[in-house]
Amino acid sequence: MNFGILVLLLAIILFGVLAFMQVSALILAPLVTIFVIVCSQMDGTILSNLKELFMPAATQYVTSYFLVFFVGAIFGAVYQFTGAAESIARFIARFSKGKFTAPIIFIITCILTFGGVSGFVVFFVVYPIALNLFKESNLTRRLIPAAISAGCWTVSMTAPGSPSIQNVIAMNNLNTPSTAAFVPSLIVSVIEFIMIFLWLEMRSRSFTKKGFVFDDKRLKYQLSEDELSTEGRDDLPHWILAIIPIITILVLFNGFKIPVETSVFAGVMLAVILMFRKVEGGFKSWLKVFNKGAADSGVSILNTAIVVGFGGVVQHTQGFQNLVEMLKGLNMSPLLFVMITVAICAGACGSASGGMGVAFQSLTQTYLGLGASLEHIHRIAAIAAGTLDTLPHQGAQITLLGICKLTHKEAYFDIAITQILIPFITCGIFIAICGMGL
């Protein structure tokens, strides 16, 4: 194997090992970047490469996408503190009656994130609801992380019309619409949804048959009595009222082609007006809600941007150039090339949006010269970004496992199936459908 490519592979492994050790992304990314700089024997000093390659890539990402993260986090905070997200979740959960528990949680998170609520916020909003439903169904907690994160990072992230950052990145780089490749995208979104739904239900029944129950003493971390008490709010807004701002965002973004930042901001304003009384304390309490959302946006984008900085260094290494040239020489179809390169970048960055940012920053001209439909490239890139980004070092998964009090050993297998294997299958189906002329 080419030494430069080997260095990149070792860097990704190092990323994963340090992530398992729960090292912060703010430490992890610069540390692994220094490893790449030294082992790749890059020109200049370590400090000069950090200043001239690492930081510009990170700051460019913040400049381009801060407002998207900002309004999304504000919207998520509003839905968290007004009880709007919980209201929608409870309404949907009402139909489960103890059945299809894991798939129901998957559906709830799909709806919330497709409606514009930040995935990180959804973690905290949906987890107590998931805990309650899993307890009522006496279903093992091992499936909670997969059910929640699959709803956040698969269909809702890649379906046509999604206001997700991945969709926006592809739109900005390819000048394509949010509904790019609508027909094949819709078909594979439905197929992906069904595959994940069936997997979660199959695993639920398998765990139950093997004797794995909710209060499982075999799990490393046990729930406290307070955590086992899963009572929610009683003064929730009506679910119809809660869903109106979400519909508004989707109509403005897709129907009127208003920028995602403006669309989500309009959703925030409408949610505040409709549910103002659901936050006790008036303007002072609402100020705390906005402050919380603003703080969440800073943490989210900084964790992503700092890893994008790592990608900014990687793309200037000889190993990365050798990898791209090797892929170009494999005589593969254009869409397969896009899928592999975006997936590899997402895996290197541990972030779907970060990987797309790196891939489009370094390979946009290559993609444009492939001869494939730009709308097809848009959609396959968005789907592929949600594959290898879910390797063990992904910050979002580490955060969610911490919230759920589970380890990688206990819960990662189902995360990998629903968010690596199934999305790769989805990519293959999409490429096949496009080859049929759709």
C-alpha positions in Angstrom: 0.0 0.0 0.0 1.1 3.6 -0.8 2.7 5.0 2.4 0.8 8.3 2.1 -2.5 6.4 1.9 -1.4 4.2 4.8 -0.9 7.4 6.9 -4.4 8.5 6.2 -5.8 5.1 7.2 -3.8 5.1 10.4 -5.1 8.6 11.1 -8.7 7.4 10.8 -7.9 4.5 13.1 -6.3 6.9 15.6 -9.4 9.1 15.4 -11.5 6.1 16.3 -9.3 4.9 19.2 -9.1 8.4 20.8 -12.9 8.8 20.3 -13.4 5.5 22.2 -11.3 7.1 25.0 -13.8 10.0 24.9 -11.2 12.6 23.9 -12.9 15.9 22.9 -13.0 16.7 19.2 -11.3 20.0 20.0 -8.3 18.1 21.2 -8.6 15.1 18.9 -8.7 16.9 15.5 -5.6 19.0 16.0 -3.7 16.0 17.5 -4.5 13.7 14.6 -3.8 16.5 12.2 -0.3 16.9 13.7 0.2 13.1 13.2 -0.7 13.5 9.5 1.6 16.5 9.1 4.6 14.8 10.6 4.1 11.4 9.0 3.3 12.9 5.6 6.4 15.0 5.8 4.5 18.1 4.6 6.4 21.2 3.7 6.8 23.8 6.4 6.6 23.5 10.2 3.7 21.9 12.1 2.6 25.4 13.3 2.7 26.9 9.8 0.5 24.0 8.4 -1.9 24.4 11.3 -2.2 28.2 10.6 -2.2 28.0 6.8 -4.2 24.9 6.1 -6.0 23.7 9.3 -7.4 27.0 10.5 -8.5 28.4 7.1 -10.5 25.2 6.3 -12.2 25.4 9.7 -13.0 29.1 9.5 -14.2 28.8 6.0 -16.7 26.2 7.1 -17.9 28.4 9.9 -18.2 31.4 7.5 -20.3 29.3 5.0 -22.6 27.5 7.4 -22.8 29.2 10.8 -26.2 30.8 10.1 -27.6 27.4 9.1 -26.4 25.9 12.4 -27.5 29.0 14.3 -31.1 29.2 13.2 -31.5 25.4 13.4 -30.3 25.3 17.0 -32.5 28.2 18.0 -35.5 26.4 16.4 -34.6 23.2 18.2 -34.3 25.1 21.6 -37.8 26.6 21.0 -39.2 23.2 20.3 -37.5 21.7 23.3 -38.6 24.3 25.9 -42.2 24.9 24.6 -42.8 21.1 24.6 -43.6 21.2 20.9 -41.2 18.4 20.0 -42.5 16.3 22.9 -46.1 17.0 21.7 -45.4 15.7 18.2 -43.6 12.7 19.6 -46.4 11.7 22.0 -49.0 12.0 19.3 -47.1 9.6 17.0 -46.2 7.3 19.9 -49.9 7.0 20.8 -50.4 4.7 17.8 -47.7 2.2 18.8 -49.6 0.7 21.8 -46.5 -1.1 22.9 -45.6 -2.4 19.4 -43.0 -1.2 16.9 -41.4 0.8 19.7 -37.9 1.2 18.1 -39.3 2.0 14.6 -41.7 4.5 16.2 -38.8 6.4 17.8 -37.1 6.3 14.3 -40.2 7.9 12.8 -40.4 10.6 15.4 -36.8 11.7 15.0 -37.2 11.6 11.2 -40.1 14.0 11.3 -38.4 16.4 13.8 -35.1 16.6 11.9 -36.7 16.8 8.4 -38.7 19.7 9.9 -35.6 21.5 10.7 -34.9 20.6 14.4 -31.1 20.2 15.0 -30.1 16.5 15.4 -28.2 17.3 18.6 -31.3 18.9 20.1 -33.4 15.9 19.0 -31.2 13.7 21.1 -32.1 15.4 24.3 -35.8 15.9 23.4 -36.5 12.3 22.1 -34.4 10.3 24.6 -36.9 10.7 27.6 -39.8 9.7 25.3 -37.8 6.7 23.9 -37.0 5.7 27.5 -40.6 5.8 28.5 -41.8 3.8 25.4 -39.0 1.2 25.7 -39.9 0.8 29.4 -43.6 0.3 28.6 -42.7 -2.3 26.0 -40.0 -3.9 28.2 -37.6 -3.6 25.3 -33.8 -3.5 25.8 -32.2 0.0 25.9 -29.5 -1.2 23.4 -31.7 -0.1 20.5 -32.4 3.4 21.6 -29.2 5.0 20.1 -29.7 3.3 16.7 -33.4 4.3 16.6 -32.8 7.9 17.5 -29.7 8.5 15.3 -31.1 6.6 12.3 -34.0 9.1 12.3 -31.6 12.0 12.5 -28.9 11.1 10.0 -30.5 8.9 7.2 -33.7 9.6 5.4 -34.4 13.0 7.0 -30.9 14.1 6.0 -30.9 13.0 2.4 -34.5 12.9 1.2 -35.4 15.5 -1.5 -36.5 18.8 0.0 -34.7 18.3 3.3 -33.4 21.5 4.9 -30.3 19.5 6.2 -26.9 21.0 6.0 -25.9 18.2 3.7 -28.5 19.2 1.2 -27.5 22.8 1.4 -23.8 22.0 0.8 -24.6 20.1 -2.4 -27.0 23.0 -3.5 -24.3 25.6 -2.9 -21.6 23.7 -4.7 -23.5 22.4 -7.7 -26.2 25.1 -8.0 -28.9 22.4 -7.8 -32.3 22.6 -6.2 -33.2 21.1 -2.8 -35.3 18.5 -4.6 -32.5 17.4 -6.9 -33.1 14.1 -8.7 -36.6 14.0 -7.1 -38.0 10.8 -8.5 -35.0 8.4 -7.8 -34.4 10.2 -4.5 -37.9 9.7 -3.4 -37.8 6.0 -4.4 -34.6 5.3 -2.5 -35.7 7.3 0.5 -38.8 5.1 0.8 -36.7 2.0 0.4 -34.1 3.1 2.9 -36.9 4.0 5.4 -38.5 0.5 5.0 -35.1 -1.2 5.4 -34.3 0.7 8.7 -37.9 0.2 10.0 -37.7 -3.6 9.4 -34.2 -3.9 10.8 -35.2 -2.2 14.1 -38.3 -4.3 14.4 -36.5 -7.5 13.6 -33.8 -6.7 16.2 -36.4 -5.8 18.8 -38.1 -9.2 18.5 -34.7 -10.9 18.4 -33.5 -9.2 21.6 -36.9 -9.9 23.4 -36.8 -13.6 22.3 -33.2 -13.9 23.8 -34.4 -12.5 27.1 -33.0 -9.0 26.8 -35.4 -6.7 28.7 -35.5 -3.0 29.6 -33.9 -3.2 33.1 -31.0 -5.3 31.9 -28.4 -5.8 34.6 -25.9 -6.9 32.0 -25.4 -3.4 30.7 -22.4 -1.5 32.0 -24.3 1.6 33.1 -27.5 1.2 35.0 -30.3 3.8 35.2 -31.0 5.6 38.5 -34.4 5.8 40.0 -34.8 9.4 38.9 -34.0 8.4 35.3 -36.4 5.5 35.4 -39.2 8.0 36.2 -40.1 9.2 32.7 -43.1 11.5 33.3 -43.3 14.4 30.9 -45.0 17.8 30.8 -48.7 18.1 31.1 -49.1 21.6 29.5 -47.9 20.6 26.0 -49.1 22.6 22.9 -51.5 20.7 20.6 -49.6 18.6 18.1 -51.3 20.4 15.2 -50.0 23.8 16.6 -46.6 22.3 17.0 -46.3 21.0 13.4 -47.4 24.3 11.7 -43.9 25.9 11.9 -42.3 22.8 10.5 -44.7 22.8 7.6 -44.0 26.5 7.1 -40.2 25.9 6.9 -40.6 23.1 4.3 -43.1 25.2 2.2 -40.9 28.3 2.2 -37.7 26.3 1.6 -39.0 24.0 -1.2 -42.1 25.8 -2.5 -40.9 29.4 -2.6 -37.1 28.6 -2.9 -36.4 30.9 0.1 -32.9 30.3 1.6 -32.8 27.7 4.4 -31.6 30.3 6.9 -34.5 32.6 6.2 -37.0 29.7 6.1 -36.0 28.3 9.5 -35.9 31.8 11.0 -39.5 32.3 9.8 -40.3 29.0 11.5 -38.7 30.2 14.7 -40.7 33.4 14.7 -44.0 31.6 14.0 -43.3 29.0 16.7 -42.6 31.8 19.2 -45.9 33.6 18.3 -48.0 30.4 18.4 -46.5 28.9 21.6 -45.3 32.0 23.5 -47.3 31.1 26.6 -45.7 27.6 26.8 -42.6 29.1 28.3 -43.3 30.5 31.7 -41.8 33.8 32.7 -42.4 35.8 29.6 -39.6 37.6 27.8 -36.9 36.9 30.4 -37.5 33.1 30.1 -37.6 33.3 26.3 -34.3 35.1 26.4 -32.8 32.0 28.2 -34.3 29.8 25.5 -32.6 31.8 22.7 -29.3 31.9 24.7 -29.5 28.1 25.0 -30.0 27.7 21.3 -27.2 30.1 20.4 -24.8 28.3 22.7 -25.8 24.9 21.2 -25.1 26.2 17.7 -21.7 27.3 18.7 -20.8 23.9 20.2 -22.2 22.1 17.2 -20.5 24.0 14.5 -17.2 24.3 16.3 -17.0 20.5 16.8 -17.7 20.0 13.1 -15.5 22.8 11.8 -12.5 21.7 13.8 -12.7 18.3 12.2 -13.1 20.0 8.8 -9.8 21.6 9.6 -8.3 18.2 9.7 -9.8 17.5 6.3 -8.3 20.8 5.0 -4.8 19.4 5.9 -5.5 15.9 4.6 -6.5 17.2 1.1 -3.1 18.8 0.7 -1.2 15.6 1.5 0.4 13.5 -1.2 -1.5 10.5 0.2 -4.8 12.1 -0.5 -3.8 13.0 -4.0 -2.6 9.5 -4.6 -5.9 8.1 -3.3 -7.9 10.3 -5.7 -5.7 9.4 -8.6 -6.0 5.7 -7.7 -9.8 6.0 -7.6 -9.9 7.8 -10.9 -7.9 5.0 -12.4 -10.4 2.3 -11.4 -12.6 3.0 -14.4 -15.7 3.2 -12.3 -19.0 5.0 -13.1 -19.2 8.8 -12.2 -21.7 8.3 -9.5 -19.7 5.4 -7.9 -16.7 7.7 -7.9 -18.7 10.5 -6.1 -20.0 7.9 -3.6 -16.6 6.5 -2.7 -14.8 9.8 -2.5 -17.5 11.5 -0.4 -17.8 8.5 1.9 -14.0 8.4 2.4 -13.9 12.1 3.2 -16.8 11.8 5.6 -15.1 8.9 7.3 -11.9 10.8 7.6 -13.7 13.7 9.1 -16.1 11.7 11.2 -18.8 14.1 9.9 -21.2 14.0 7.0 -21.3 17.7 6.5 -17.6 18.0 7.2 -16.8 15.3 4.7 -19.0 16.8 2.0 -17.3 20.2 2.7 -13.9 18.7 2.1 -14.9 16.6 -0.9 -16.6 19.5 -2.7 -13.8 21.9 -1.8 -11.1 19.6 -3.3 -13.1 17.7 -6.0 -15.9 19.9 -7.3 -14.2 20.5 -10.6 -13.6 16.8 -10.9 -17.2 16.1 -10.2 -18.4 18.7 -12.7 -16.2 17.0 -15.4 -17.6 13.6 -14.9 -20.4 14.0 -17.4 -23.1 12.8 -15.0 -26.2 14.8 -14.1 -25.5 17.4 -11.5 -28.7 16.5 -9.7 -27.7 12.9 -9.5 -24.3 13.9 -8.2 -26.0 16.1 -5.6 -28.1 13.3 -4.2 -25.6 10.5 -4.3 -23.1 12.8 -2.4 -25.7 13.6 0.2 -26.5 9.9 0.8 -22.8 8.8 0.7 -21.9 11.4 3.3 -24.1 9.5 5.7 -22.2 6.3 5.5 -18.6 6.3 6.8 -19.2 9.4 8.8 -20.7 6.9 11.4 -17.5 5.2 12.1 -16.9 4.9 15.9 -15.1 8.3 16.2 -18.2 10.3 15.1 -18.8 13.0 17.7 -22.6 12.8 17.4 -22.6 9.0 18.2 -20.3 9.4 21.2 -22.6 12.2 22.5 -25.7 10.0 22.0 -24.2 6.9 23.6 -23.3 9.1 26.6 -26.8 10.4 26.9 -28.2 6.9 26.7 -25.7 5.5 29.1 -24.5 2.8 26.7 -21.2 1.7 25.3 -20.0 1.1 21.7 -19.9 -2.6 22.5 -23.5 -2.6 23.6 -25.1 -0.4 20.9 -22.8 0.3 18.0 -23.6 -2.8 15.9 -27.2 -1.6 15.2 -25.9 2.0 14.6 -23.5 0.6 12.0 -26.2 -1.5 10.2 -28.7 1.4 10.1 -26.3 4.1 9.2 -23.4 2.5 7.3 -24.6 -0.7 5.7 -28.1 0.3 4.8 -27.1 3.8 3.4 -24.5 2.0 1.2 -27.2 -0.3 -0.1 -29.3 2.8 -0.7 -26.5 4.3 -2.7 -26.2 1.2 -4.8 -30.0 1.2 -5.5 -29.9 4.9 -6.4 -27.0 4.3 -8.9 -29.0 1.4 -10.5 -32.1 3.5 -10.8 -30.2 6.4 -12.4 -28.7 3.9 -14.8 -32.2 3.1 -15.9 -32.7 6.7 -17.0 -34.7 8.1 -14.2 
